[in-house]
Amino acid sequence: MHDQMTVKRYSENTIRTYLDIVKNFFAYYPQTDPVEITAEQFKDYFLHLFTIKKISYSFQKQVVSAVKFYFKRVIRKDTSSYCFEIPRSTEERLPMVLTKEEVKLIIDCTSNLKQRVILMTIYSSGLRLSEVVNLKIADIDSERMMIYVRGGKGKKDRTTLLSLELLKILRIYYLEYRPRHWLFEGRDGSHYSKRSVQEIFKKALRNSGVDKSASVHTLRHSFATHLLEDGVDLRNIQNLLGHCNLKTSEIYTHITRKATDKIRSPLDSLDLDVDA
């Protein structure tokens, strides 16, 4: 399955996700040959994921796609009797966003220079976790004040902002750490691991006292929201984030304070006695 997905140019992240999904699916029926798994068994497994595992809509789509790929592309199984239809999502979950003050608190709680620069790079440029660890020194264009993101989601290249403040601290970081190839290198010279970045953020969040269920990806959401609140056009934000569809970027219009800052709640006009 790995080879078939590689030939079709799936990303390594997608390949790992699909392989894990298929492995877990087969582990649910350990006594059954994958070729012999029936449409009814597939439906039962899905019910298990919905009722017991409480999977999200997005993960539901991944499960369907992974199992469908294995059946159709790997073992060439007839799937005409299998229900691979995915219902339209009714979920409208808004992303978690930090205020600028909270972002500053989190970054200020990171004393290690390399770790601090990593968090600053993610926030200042709106990068995904996989994108920041795969940055190379050559991707920093200080003349055009751009960062080149190579092979982002969907294997698409793009450019994003290079903050002046980030450039200043990147130069200090470079002189101290002297990376050779990857912008952020691990001890063995390979690129920094995603797990390490997650641990850096988790520790900084805890030390900052910011009481939110935030993750590394929250810095990307905050980047987009803060740009929107500062008056940046949504189309430009879409390009900086690397979203194919403008609708994906429109989620930030629902969480920005810009549209509601001047709206007064009717409760504020009732002149209630709050000391009662």
N, C-alpha and C positions, 0 to 999 in steps of 0.2 A: 504493500500500500504506500509505503514511504516513497518508493521509486516512481510509482504512477503519479503521485502528487508533485514530486520534484520535477518530473517531465512537464507537467502542466503548470509549472512555475508558481505553485502555492508557496507562501512565505513559510519560514521555519516555525514561526509561532503557530500558524494555522495547522501545519503538519503535526506538531506536537499535540495540539488540542484535539485534532481528529483521531490521532492514534490512541490517546487516553480515553476518549469517548467510546471508541470501538472496543478497546480492551475491557472497559467497565461493562459494556453491553454483553460481551461474551462471558464475562465472569458471573453475570447474573444467571446464566444458563450453563454451568460448568460441565454438565453431562451431555450437552447437545452440540453436535457438529454445527459450526456456523452456517454451512450450506443447508442444513435441515431446519433452521429456525423459521418458524411460520409467521404469517401476518398476525395471527392471534397472540403469539408470544411477544411480538414487537409492540402490539397495542398494550399488553399487560405491563411490559417494561415501562412504557410511557406513563401509564397510570401510576406506577410506582414512583417515577420521578416527580409527577405532579403532586401526588397526595402525601408522599413520605419525604421526599427530598426538597419539595417546594421550589422547583427550579424556576428561573426567570424566563420571560419571553425570549430574550436574546439567546439564552443557553438552549432553549427548546429548538430554536432555529439551527443552532450548531449541531445538536444531536441528530436532527433529521438529516441535515446535509452530510454529516460524517457517515452515518449508517447507510444512507442512500449511495454515497460514493463507493463504500466498500462493496455493497451488493451489486451495483451496476458496473463499476469499473474494475474491480479486483476479481470477484468470483463470477461475474457475468450472470447473476441470478435474475430471473424474471420477477419483477417487483410490481406487476400490474395489480395484484390483490392487496398490496400494502398501502396503508394510509399515510402518505407522506405530505399531505396537505398541511399547511401552517396557517392557522386562523389569523386574521388581522389583529394586530396588537391594540389593546385598549389601555395599556399602561402609559401613563404620562408622568413619569417620575422626573422631578427637577433635580439637576445635579447639585451637590454640595458646593458651596462657594465660600471662600474666606474673604474677609475685608482686607484692605491694604494694611491696616494696622496689625491684623492677625498674621499676615504674611511676614511682615517685618519682625514680629515677635519670634516666629518660627525660625527665620533665618538668623536672627541675632542669638538664638540659643544653640547655634552650631558653631563651635569654636575652631574645629579642625578646618584648615583652609580649603583643602580639596573638597570636603563634604559641603562646606558653605557655598563654594563655587558651583557645585553640581545643582544644588537647590535653586540658586540664583539663575542658572542657565535655563532650567525647566520653566520657572515662572516668567522670566523676562522674554522668553521666546515662544512659550506655549507648546513645549515639546512633550511628546509621549515618552513614557519610561524607556521603551525600546529604542527610541530615537536618540535620547541623550547618551545612552551607554555606547551607541554606535557612531558617535561623532568622531571625526578624525581631525587632526590639527589643520589639515588643508581645507576643512569645511568652514573655517572661520575667515571671513573676508573683511578685514579691517578697513580697507579702502572704500568699499561700497557699503560698509556697515550692515552686512548680511551674514546669516548663517545658512549654509547649504545642508538641507536634510536629504540624504540619499536613501532611496529605497524605503520610504515611509510606508504607512498602511496602504495596502494594495500595490506595493512596489512602486509607488509614485515618488518622484523627486520634487522638491519645492524649495523655496527660500523663505526665511522668516527674519524677524528683527534681530539685530545685534545691538544691544543696549550699550550706550557709552559707559555707564557705570560698570556693566559686566566686562566690557573690554579692558577697563582699568585693572580690575581684579584678576582677569584672565592673564594679563601680562605679569602680574606679581606671582600668580600661581605657576606660570610656565617657568619663570626663573628659579623657583624653589623646587619644583618637581621634575622638570625637564622630560616631559613625556616624549616618546619617540614617534609613535604612530597614532595610537588612539588618544583623543584629547584627555580622557579619564581612564588611566590604566590601573589594572590590579597589580598585585605583587609579582605575578609571573609574566607581566608584560602584555597580557591579553586585556581586552576591554573590561571595564568595571562591570560587575554583575548586577543584574536587576534586583536580586534579593538584597544586596548590600545597600543599594539606593533606598529600597523600601524600609530597611532597618534604620538608615540615617534619618529619614523623614519621621518614622514612628517615634524615635527617641527625641527628636527636636520638638515634635508636637507635644509629647508628654511633658518635656521640660518647660515648654512655653506657657503651659497652663491654659491653652486654647481648648475649650471643651466642645469639640466638634468631632464627628466621625469622619475625619478627613483622611485622604490617602495621597500618594504622590500625584495621582491624576487630578486631584483637587486643585493643584497649582496651575494646571493647564486650564481648567474651568475658570479659575479666578483670573487668569491672564485675559481670557476672552471677555469675561464680564466687565472687568475694569477698563478694557479698551472701549467697550460699548458705552459705558458710563462716561468715559472721557470724550465721547462724540465721534469715535472712529466708525466709519461706514461698515455696515454688516458684510458687504461684499469683500471688503479688504480683510476683515476678520476671517471670513471663510477661506480666503487664499492663504493667510498666515497659518491657519490650523490645518490646511490640507483637506478640507471637507469637499467631497465631490458634489454634494447637494446642498443648496442654500438652506433647505429645511432643517438640516442637521444643525446648522449654526443658529437658526432662529430660536432654539431652545433658550438661548441666553437672553432673549428679549423678555422672557417670562420671569427672570430672576434679577434683572437689573433694577436699581432704585431710581434710575433716571426718569422713568415714566410715572412714578408714583410720588416723587419727592414733594411735589406741590399740591398733591391731593390731600384734603383734610378729611379725617373720619367724621361722620355725622355725630358720633358720641362726643367729640370735642366741642360741639356747639350747644350741648344740653346744660352746661353750667351746673353739673351735679355736685353735691356735697360729698367729696371723697373721704372726708373725715368721719362720716356717719357710721 
